Amino acid sequence: MQQLEFELNDEYVELNQLLKLVGVCDSGGAGKVLVASGQVKVDGQTELRKTCKIRAGQVVALGDIRIKVRAAA
């Protein structure tokens, strides 16, 4: 299992953009396709909203990849 961390500088990041920013996909559009396909989970629940607001403390999972979102120091 691959563990990634993302440092959040704003209040939230959209789910499709998060996938792009951590390098899971090449573009926000590719991120939207992944989310729409039902492959992405947020805090253990399947998430189908492409622009779902991801905030600090949440965990996004895609296959064997886990992304922990934390607030900027």
N, C-alpha and C positions, 0 to 999 in steps of 0.2 A: 504494500500500500504506500502510495506516495503522499506525503504530507507537505502542504504548501501553506505559507502565511501571507496575508495581504494586509498592508498597513493602510487604514482608511484615514484620509486627510479631511474629508467632508462628513456631513451627517450620514450619508448613505452612498452606495454605488448601485447602479442598475445591474441585475443579474447577468444579462448578456454582455455588458461591458466588463464585468468582473472576470468572466471566462476569457475574454480577449486580453485583459491586462495581466493576468497570471500566465498567459501563454498556452492555455488549454486549446484555444482555437485561433485562427488567423485574423478574424474580423468579428465585429459585433453582429453582423448578419449570420455568420457561421454559428455564433453563440445562440442566436434566436432559433436556428434550426435545431440545435441540441436541446434547448429548453422545450420547444414545441413537440419534440419526439418523446418526451416523458423520461429522458435519461438523467435529468438533474434533480437532486433532492436538496432541500434547505431544511436544516435541523431535523433530518430524518423523514420529511414528508415530500412526496413528489410535487414539484413546482412547475406549473405550466404557463405562468405569467412571465413573458420574456423580459419585461422591464420591472420586475419585482424589486422593491427597494431592500437591499441587503445592508444591514447595520452592524456595527461592532458587536462582537460576541456570537455572531451566527456562524454556522458551519455549513459549507456547500459541498456536496459530494457528487462526483460524476465517475461512475465505474469504480476503479480502485484509487481515485484521486480524492483527497480531502483538502479543502481550502478553509483555513481558520481566518476569520476577519477580525482584526483588532484595531483599536483606536490608535492614532498617531501619538507618540510620546510627548 
